[in-house]
Amino acid sequence: MRQRFSNGDYPRDYEDARKRFLAACSVNDIVTDRIVHPLAGPNGETLSTDVAWLGSATARHLVIVISGTHGPEGLMGSACQTRIASALAAKGLVDAAVLLVHLINPWGTAWRRRQTENNVDLNRNFRQFENSLPENPNYDALRAAIHEPDYALAGEAIDAFRAERGARAFASALFQGQYVDAAGIGYGGDQPTWSNRTLRAILDEYARHSESVVIIDLHSGIGPYGHATLLHMGAMPEARAARLRSLLGPGVIMFDDDSPHMPYPLSGDLCRGAAQQLKARSVIPLLAEFGTYEEEVLLALQVEDCRLQEFGGVAEDVRRRLQDFFYPDDDDWKDLVCLRSLQIVRRMLYMRQRELGVDVG
């Protein structure tokens, strides 16, 4: 991993992240609302998702920025949202608004787990559970190894799986999502989680008057260090896709159109779940993924974290490494990520306002 260059200007943990975010909102006269989570944090602290609204209450165009879908990624997302709140509060948002959903999975952020309190990957939980659920044959083949109590035997079985099926199949097993093993990795749940229900309630309340919506779900961990990979979670007409790429860069991936080139299929994700809820409106669902370290590190950490939950052991080391993977102790990386996220929000405001015929100068 890279050398660290941190001077303490960014949040250190859940409580510090929330404090900084609310302070930025308060000093800029931004109204916030708090939705309390039913469980406490590791120090007995009250956990919550906080919501902040910037701009006109009757705006036709809304940009929603969500942080903390995967717990340890929440500190990065919180830093970005704090920067966005400070930068845009004094700006005249013409017929537009920004909704900041701060730490939608507060339990995961506080406890430094990618999952929710139910061991659910929230980004696989947005689906209709009464319908048939997708299968993950690679996970089925790896399941016994993940739950093998003997660490050496588990390692041998995982190595054998990778030798037989390859690295891509291993990543698919862990990240594609599965709906059969509640104690395993990538579990999508059997019903909507607290975070799922909370986000849906927020959308019902805050997005009901908007004609067009951009959803930006902030993530970290995958891709080149500091680079933003942007995925449009759906199909889009070619002309509009070209317009989107002209504003955000040529590397924007149209997930549905490019799905044959993606490493594994994905369903139940937050972006498309939110977009389906808002389907009566014009919606652009974007997942912004900011790269950190090598994927191999994350794969190993996911296995260690799962085994720790099942068999016990010293959690602090794994939790620290998980947070460091998703939130590098490097202020250059954090500066870059915050600036890029602010740029994305500004450009999506510009794009939608132009499309609605608003004079933005």
C-alpha positions, 0 to 999 in steps of 0.5 A, spaced: 500 500 500 501 507 498 505 511 503 500 515 508 500 523 507 494 525 512 494 531 516 487 530 520 483 535 515 478 529 514 473 525 518 476 519 522 470 515 524 463 515 524 462 520 530 467 525 527 464 525 520 457 526 522 459 532 526 463 535 520 457 534 516 452 537 520 457 543 522 458 545 515 450 545 514 449 549 520 454 554 518 451 555 511 444 555 514 442 548 511 436 545 514 437 538 516 433 532 518 435 526 522 433 519 522 435 515 528 437 507 527 435 502 532 442 500 534 447 503 537 455 504 535 461 501 538 461 506 543 454 506 545 453 512 540 446 514 537 447 512 529 443 515 524 442 517 517 442 525 516 438 529 510 440 536 508 436 540 502 440 545 498 436 550 494 429 551 492 423 547 495 419 547 489 425 545 484 424 541 478 431 538 478 434 534 483 441 531 484 441 526 490 448 524 493 448 518 497 454 516 502 455 510 506 451 504 502 457 500 504 459 502 511 467 503 511 466 507 504 462 512 508 467 516 511 469 518 504 462 519 502 461 524 508 467 528 506 465 529 499 458 531 502 461 536 507 465 539 501 459 539 497 454 543 502 460 548 503 461 549 496 454 550 493 450 553 499 452 560 497 450 558 490 444 560 486 441 554 484 436 556 479 430 551 479 434 546 482 436 543 488 441 538 491 439 532 497 445 530 501 443 523 504 448 522 509 450 515 511 444 511 509 448 505 512 450 508 519 451 502 522 456 499 517 460 506 517 460 506 525 462 498 526 467 499 519 463 493 516 461 493 508 454 490 510 448 492 514 447 490 521 443 484 518 450 482 514 446 484 508 450 488 502 445 494 501 447 494 494 444 487 493 438 489 497 433 493 492 429 488 489 422 484 489 423 479 494 417 475 492 419 474 485 425 469 483 432 471 486 438 470 482 443 464 483 450 465 483 453 458 482 460 461 483 458 462 490 455 456 491 461 452 489 465 456 494 461 456 500 463 450 503 470 453 503 468 460 506 465 456 512 470 451 513 473 452 520 480 450 519 483 456 516 489 452 512 483 447 509 479 453 507 485 457 504 487 450 500 479 450 498 479 457 495 486 456 492 483 450 488 477 454 486 481 460 483 486 455 480 480 451 477 475 457 475 480 463 475 480 470 478 474 473 475 470 467 477 472 468 484 470 476 484 464 474 481 463 469 487 464 474 492 461 481 489 455 478 484 451 477 490 447 471 493 441 470 496 442 463 499 447 464 505 445 469 510 452 468 514 456 469 507 459 474 503 455 478 498 448 476 501 442 480 498 437 479 504 430 476 504 427 482 505 428 490 505 433 492 510 432 498 515 437 502 510 433 500 504 426 502 507 429 509 510 432 511 503 425 509 500 421 514 505 426 519 504 425 519 496 418 519 497 418 525 502 423 529 498 423 527 491 415 527 490 415 534 486 421 533 482 420 532 474 428 530 473 432 527 478 440 525 478 442 519 483 449 519 485 451 513 489 458 514 492 463 508 493 470 507 493 475 501 493 475 499 485 479 501 480 485 505 479 488 509 485 484 516 486 480 515 479 473 516 478 469 510 475 462 512 473 457 507 471 450 509 469 446 504 472 441 503 466 440 504 458 440 511 455 439 513 448 446 514 444 445 522 443 444 523 451 450 518 453 454 522 448 452 528 452 453 525 459 460 523 457 462 530 454 460 533 461 463 527 465 468 524 461 469 519 455 470 513 460 462 513 463 460 506 463 453 505 460 452 499 465 446 495 461 449 497 454 456 494 456 454 489 461 457 483 456 464 487 458 462 487 465 466 482 470 459 479 473 452 481 473 449 485 478 442 486 481 438 489 487 443 495 486 441 501 490 441 506 484 436 502 480 432 501 485 431 508 487 430 509 479 425 504 479 421 508 485 422 514 481 420 511 474 414 516 473 420 522 472 426 522 468 432 519 472 439 519 471 442 513 476 450 514 477 454 510 481 461 513 482 466 509 484 473 512 486 479 507 486 484 505 492 488 499 492 488 492 488 482 488 488 486 482 491 487 485 497 479 487 498 477 479 496 482 477 501 479 482 506 472 480 505 473 472 506 477 474 513 471 479 515 466 473 514 470 468 517 471 473 523 463 474 524 462 466 524 468 464 528 470 470 532 477 472 533 480 479 534 476 484 530 480 490 530 486 489 525 481 487 520 476 493 521 482 497 521 484 494 514 477 494 511 477 502 513 484 503 510 482 500 504 476 504 502 478 510 505 486 511 504 490 515 510 492 520 504 489 527 504 492 527 496 487 522 495 481 525 499 482 532 496 482 529 489 476 525 490 472 530 494 474 535 488 471 530 483 465 529 486 463 536 487 465 537 479 460 531 478 454 534 482 456 541 478 456 538 471 449 534 473 446 540 475 448 544 469 446 538 464 439 538 467 438 545 468 439 546 460 435 540 458 429 544 462 430 550 459 433 554 465 438 559 463 444 558 467 449 563 463 
